Amino acid sequence: MQDVCVVLWEKFDSFREGADFRAWAFGVARFEVLGWLRDKGRDRLVLNEEVVLKIAEESARDEPKLERQREALELCMAKVPADQREPGHGAGFPRAA
């Protein structure tokens, strides 16, 4: 994941202003993963390319729904007082120092 972030940063100049950033980033990430698979193809513990492509397709398909969920969560969290936004607040967990 970190390697993909570095590549996105390095290739950011190729992103066209006004284009769909998420689609561009998914495309870059997909090629990076495929390249990694090609390089690691002999390792028995690596998923085969067909499985990785299926995961990528499902991730791209589900992303709009996940984005709506993130936006709804942000709206909900904006209604919670700032001092109560920590995970576990009021659930018997000790408060972070």
N, C-alpha and C positions, 0 to 999 in steps of 0.2 A: 504494500500500500504506500509506504513512504517513497519507494522508488517511482511509483506512478506520479506522486505529487511533485517530485523533482522534475520528472519529464514534462509534466503539465507546465511547470514554471518555465522550464527551458524552451518549450514550444509555444508559449503564450503569444509571442509575436505573430504566429501563424493564425491565431484566432481572429476572425473577421468581426469587427464591431457591429453590434445589432443582430448577430447570429445567435442561435440557441447554445449557450455556454454548456449546459448540461449534456446536450447531444454531442458536442465537440469533445468534451472531457470523457464521455463514455467511449467514444470512438478511439481516442488516444489510449485510454486504459485497455481497451480490448486488444489493440495491436501490441501493447506492451506485454500483456498476459500471453498472447499467442507467441510472441518472441521468446518469452521465458519458457513456455512449454516446449518450444522447438529446441531450446538450449538444454533443457532438463529432460528431454523426451526419453532418455534411457533409464531414468530413475523409476523404479516400480511404484513408488509412493506418490507419483504425480498423476493427477486426473488426466484422462485423455481429452483431446481437443474437442470432441463432440460434446462431452459433459460440460466443459468450460463454456462453449458457445451457447448451450442451453441455459446455463446459469446467467450468462450475459443477457440473453434475450429476455428471460424472465425478470431480471433486474430492471432492464430498460422499460419493459411493459408495466411493471409495478411502480416505477418511480413517480408518475403523476399522482397516484393514490397516496403514496407515502409523503409526497410534498404537501398535499392537502391535509394530511394528518399532522404534519409538523406545524403547518400554519395554524390549525385549530388548537394545537397544544400551546403554541406561543400566545394565542389570544386568551386561552384559559389561564396560563401562567401570569399574564399581565394583570389579571384580576386578583391574584394572590399577593398579599403583602410581602414585600421584599424579604423581611426577616423570617418568613415561613416557607420560602422556596427551596430550602435545602432538602435533599432526599432524606427521608426518615424522620423529618421534623414532626414531633408529637406522636411518634410511633414507638416510643420507648428506647430509641437509640440515643446514645450520648451525643451531645452537640459538638461539632468540630471546633477546635480552639482557634 
